[in-house]
């Protein structure tokens, strides 16, 4: 039984391109774009974690202020 190997494709401006049809420079920029998108995803996740922690601290500040009254 043989598996069919699918060629990598990329979609840009709603048009699908086969990797084998692209220049090495285009592939380089596609890879760089991919890295930036991954970094953005990681940064977004980190900012969401920061928001959770900041909200926790705000709640703790409010509790401390209420206890002082």
Backbone as ProteinMPNN parsed JSONL, in Angstrom:
{"seq_chain_A": "XXXXXXXXXXXXXXXXXXXXXXXXXXXXXXXXXXXXXXXXXXXXXXXXXXXXXXXXXXXXXXXXXXXXX", "coords_chain_A": {"N_chain_A": [[0.852, -1.187, 0.0], [0.666, 2.133, -0.928], [1.333, 5.468, 0.023], [-0.008, 8.547, -0.974], [1.903, 11.332, -1.642], [1.419, 14.578, -0.78], [1.93, 17.658, -2.366], [3.381, 20.592, -1.016], [1.512, 23.54, -0.574], [0.725, 27.023, -0.866], [-1.369, 29.701, 0.085], [-2.021, 32.795, -1.199], [-3.468, 35.885, -1.319], [-5.941, 34.705, -1.95], [-5.235, 32.888, -3.904], [-3.901, 29.783, -4.841], [-0.709, 28.407, -4.652], [1.712, 26.092, -5.84], [4.466, 24.78, -4.115], [6.628, 23.889, -5.622], [6.492, 25.418, -7.871], [7.345, 27.886, -7.206], [9.836, 30.454, -6.775], [13.071, 30.214, -5.172], [13.536, 32.438, -3.641], [10.94, 33.435, -3.181], [9.947, 31.327, -1.645], [11.622, 31.557, 0.553], [10.725, 34.01, 1.648], [8.124, 33.278, 2.243], [8.566, 31.388, 4.235], [9.753, 33.046, 6.154], [7.592, 34.723, 6.676], [5.879, 32.879, 7.831], [7.28, 32.291, 10.195], [7.071, 34.779, 11.49], [4.304, 34.91, 11.848], [3.978, 32.772, 13.628], [5.43, 33.765, 15.801], [3.865, 35.996, 16.416], [1.538, 34.71, 17.255], [2.482, 33.417, 19.579], [3.18, 35.663, 21.116], [0.682, 36.868, 21.398], [-0.635, 34.929, 22.953], [0.936, 35.11, 25.259], [0.372, 37.752, 26.042], [-2.317, 37.454, 26.686], [-2.079, 35.799, 28.911], [-0.789, 37.61, 30.59], [-2.843, 39.484, 30.914], [-4.653, 37.993, 32.451], [-3.182, 37.665, 34.814], [-2.824, 40.366, 35.54], [-5.498, 41.122, 35.992], [-6.024, 39.497, 38.211], [-4.284, 40.689, 40.097], [-5.446, 43.237, 40.247], [-7.914, 42.562, 41.386], [-6.972, 41.662, 43.86], [-5.9, 44.025, 44.877], [-8.237, 45.558, 45.138], [-9.56, 44.026, 47.103], [-7.778, 44.34, 49.251], [-8.0, 47.081, 49.676], [-10.688, 47.27, 50.447], [-10.589, 45.804, 52.816], [-9.148, 47.501, 54.411], [-10.883, 49.491, 55.043]], "CA_chain_A": [[0.0, 0.0, 0.0], [1.485, 3.335, -1.019], [0.676, 6.717, 0.397], [0.194, 9.638, -1.917], [2.554, 12.47, -1.012], [0.858, 15.828, -1.286], [2.875, 18.758, -2.486], [3.05, 21.754, -0.195], [0.948, 24.692, -1.277], [0.541, 28.231, -0.068], [-2.431, 30.552, -0.445], [-1.749, 34.226, -1.077], [-4.514, 36.649, -2.016], [-6.948, 33.74, -2.415], [-4.721, 32.072, -5.0], [-3.073, 28.688, -4.349], [0.537, 28.182, -5.392], [2.484, 24.913, -5.474], [5.818, 25.163, -3.72], [7.569, 23.578, -6.71], [6.365, 26.44, -8.909], [7.815, 29.165, -6.676], [11.288, 30.655, -6.726], [13.642, 30.02, -3.83], [13.349, 33.693, -2.899], [9.55, 33.464, -2.729], [9.842, 30.346, -0.564], [12.303, 32.156, 1.709], [9.836, 34.993, 2.249], [6.982, 32.545, 2.801], [9.044, 30.827, 5.497], [9.908, 34.161, 7.1], [6.231, 35.13, 7.057], [5.394, 31.844, 8.739], [7.937, 32.513, 11.486], [6.488, 35.97, 12.104], [2.961, 34.541, 12.294], [4.133, 31.963, 14.831], [5.838, 34.671, 16.871], [2.684, 36.785, 16.782], [0.661, 33.822, 18.006], [3.079, 33.241, 20.907], [3.077, 36.937, 21.821], [-0.73, 37.03, 21.741], [-0.898, 34.038, 24.08], [1.604, 35.682, 26.434], [-0.397, 38.924, 26.461], [-3.53, 36.963, 27.335], [-1.667, 35.371, 30.256], [-0.541, 38.836, 31.349], [-4.147, 40.048, 31.265], [-5.195, 37.202, 33.558], [-2.423, 38.011, 36.022], [-3.153, 41.751, 35.899], [-6.841, 41.118, 36.578], [-5.893, 38.92, 39.545], [-3.706, 41.72, 40.959], [-6.466, 44.275, 40.451], [-8.857, 42.017, 42.371], [-6.303, 41.645, 45.16], [-5.823, 45.422, 45.323], [-9.582, 45.935, 45.582], [-9.817, 43.339, 48.374], [-6.949, 44.975, 50.271], [-8.583, 48.388, 49.958], [-11.935, 47.032, 51.165], [-10.25, 45.348, 54.157], [-8.613, 48.647, 55.154], [-11.965, 50.424, 55.417]], "C_chain_A": [[0.895, 1.247, 0.0], [0.659, 4.552, -0.637], [0.992, 7.77, -0.644], [0.79, 10.821, -1.156], [1.986, 13.733, -1.639], [1.935, 16.907, -1.306], [2.412, 19.921, -1.623], [2.521, 22.874, -1.085], [0.832, 25.855, -0.309], [-0.54, 29.06, -0.741], [-2.079, 31.999, -0.151], [-2.771, 34.954, -1.94], [-5.52, 35.717, -2.705], [-6.503, 32.914, -3.626], [-3.759, 31.037, -4.416], [-1.879, 28.473, -5.27], [1.184, 26.893, -4.899], [3.9, 25.366, -5.159], [6.828, 24.938, -4.847], [7.538, 24.623, -7.821], [6.92, 27.798, -8.473], [9.333, 29.241, -6.675], [11.781, 30.435, -5.295], [13.486, 31.282, -2.989], [11.923, 33.799, -2.365], [9.356, 32.505, -1.562], [10.496, 30.88, 0.709], [11.383, 33.141, 2.415], [8.586, 34.339, 2.852], [7.367, 31.95, 4.15], [9.224, 31.908, 6.557], [8.544, 34.648, 7.588], [5.654, 34.151, 8.067], [5.989, 32.008, 10.134], [7.341, 33.708, 12.221], [5.075, 35.671, 12.62], [3.015, 33.682, 13.557], [4.527, 32.813, 16.023], [4.649, 35.494, 17.347], [1.724, 35.957, 17.62], [1.168, 33.625, 19.428], [2.944, 34.515, 21.738], [1.631, 37.182, 22.26], [-1.089, 36.165, 22.946], [-0.275, 34.585, 25.359], [0.854, 36.91, 26.942], [-1.695, 38.52, 27.153], [-3.214, 36.474, 28.741], [-1.411, 36.585, 31.144], [-1.849, 39.478, 31.787], [-4.77, 39.312, 32.442], [-4.5, 37.574, 34.864], [-2.749, 39.432, 36.477], [-4.532, 41.834, 36.534], [-6.832, 40.535, 37.99], [-5.347, 39.976, 40.506], [-4.696, 42.841, 41.237], [-7.482, 43.815, 41.491], [-8.246, 42.018, 43.77], [-6.173, 43.06, 45.729], [-7.174, 45.868, 45.865], [-9.911, 45.296, 46.929], [-9.036, 44.0, 49.504], [-7.505, 46.328, 50.648], [-9.848, 48.237, 50.776], [-11.653, 46.608, 52.618], [-9.754, 46.484, 55.015], [-9.704, 49.584, 55.63], [-12.577, 50.06, 56.747]], "O_chain_A": [[1.779, 1.38, 0.846], [-0.533, 4.648, -0.931], [2.119, 7.868, -1.13], [0.241, 11.256, -0.144], [2.058, 13.937, -2.851], [2.735, 17.036, -0.379], [1.218, 20.2, -1.512], [3.016, 23.114, -2.186], [0.841, 25.679, 0.909], [-0.624, 29.12, -1.968], [-1.867, 32.379, 1.001], [-2.916, 34.674, -3.13], [-5.891, 35.91, -3.862], [-7.337, 32.306, -4.296], [-2.905, 31.372, -3.595], [-2.016, 28.371, -6.49], [1.208, 26.623, -3.699], [4.462, 26.221, -5.843], [7.772, 25.712, -5.003], [8.466, 24.699, -8.625], [6.964, 28.741, -9.263], [10.022, 28.226, -6.586], [11.004, 30.466, -4.341], [13.323, 31.208, -1.771], [11.719, 34.208, -1.222], [8.673, 32.838, -0.594], [9.984, 30.677, 1.81], [11.269, 33.117, 3.641], [8.062, 34.809, 3.861], [6.586, 32.001, 5.1], [8.884, 31.704, 7.723], [8.368, 34.947, 8.769], [5.016, 34.552, 9.04], [5.284, 31.878, 11.135], [7.13, 33.655, 13.433], [4.697, 36.124, 13.7], [2.188, 33.846, 14.455], [4.022, 32.614, 17.128], [4.452, 35.668, 18.55], [1.158, 36.457, 18.593], [0.387, 33.659, 20.378], [2.628, 34.453, 22.926], [1.391, 37.652, 23.373], [-1.775, 36.625, 23.859], [-0.891, 34.531, 26.423], [0.716, 37.088, 28.152], [-2.122, 39.175, 28.103], [-3.992, 36.707, 29.667], [-1.777, 36.585, 32.319], [-1.953, 39.964, 32.913], [-5.349, 39.936, 33.331], [-5.15, 37.773, 35.89], [-2.931, 39.673, 37.671], [-4.713, 42.549, 37.52], [-7.547, 41.019, 38.867], [-5.877, 40.147, 41.604], [-4.768, 43.337, 42.362], [-7.867, 44.584, 42.372], [-8.922, 42.336, 44.748], [-6.323, 43.261, 46.935], [-7.248, 46.485, 46.927], [-10.478, 45.952, 47.803], [-9.572, 44.2, 50.594], [-7.488, 46.695, 51.823], [-10.065, 49.005, 51.713], [-12.377, 46.997, 53.535], [-9.917, 46.447, 56.235], [-9.476, 50.392, 56.531], [-13.495, 50.736, 57.21]]}, "name": "protein", "num_of_chains": 1, "seq": "XXXXXXXXXXXXXXXXXXXXXXXXXXXXXXXXXXXXXXXXXXXXXXXXXXXXXXXXXXXXXXXXXXXXX"}
